[in-house]
Amino acid sequence: MSGHSRWANIKHKKGAADAKRGQIFTKVSKELTVAARIGGSDEGSNPRLKAAILKARAPICPRTTSKKP
């Protein structure tokens, strides 16, 4: 045994993954804020905001909707 616990390994991996995710979230939220300030909050008339919303949904903010048959 190397003296390391399984929980310590999980904690380090989770910390690294959370840091990466946080950087992506920060970048996307800044882009959303800038796009809304420049062109307004209506995504129909603001193509930059619409693109930022689509970009934000892909990596970290998937839209979860329950579809009824």
N, C-alpha and C positions, 0 to 999 in steps of 0.2 A: 504494500500500500504506500502511496506517495504522501499520505497525510492530508489529502484534500477531500473535502466532502462533495457529494454530488450536488447538494444545494448551492455550494459556492460556485461550482462550474455553471450551473443554470443561471445564477444571479449575474455572473459576468457576461454571459452570452445575451441575457435579456437586457442588461444595461447597455450593451453595444447596439443591439437592435433598436431599443427605444431612443437612443441618441440619434441614430440615422433617421428614424421616423420623425423625430422632433424637428430635425433640420429640414426635411421635406415639407412638413406641416407649416413651418415658419415661412419658407419660401413661397408656398402656395397662398398662404393667407395674406402676405404682403402684396402679391400680384392681384388678388381679389380686391384688396383695399384700394390700391392705386387705380385699377380699372374702374371701380365704382366712383371714385373721386373725379376722374377725368371725364368719363362719359355718362355718368348718371347711373342710377340703380336699376333701371329697366333693362333686363337682359335681351329683350326683343329689339331694342333700338341701339344697343351697345354691343357691337360684335367682339370687342376686346374682353368685356365682362363674360360674355357667353363662352368664349374660348377658355377663359380662366376657370370658369365653373366646370367645364368638361374636363379640363386638365386636373382639377382638384378631385373630381370624383374617381378618377382612375386609380391612383396609388393608395390613397388613405381614406377617402370618404365615399365608399360605394353607397349608392342609394339603395336602401332596403325597403321595399314595398311589398305588401302582401297582396297578391292578385287573387281575386276570387274567380272561380271558373264560371 
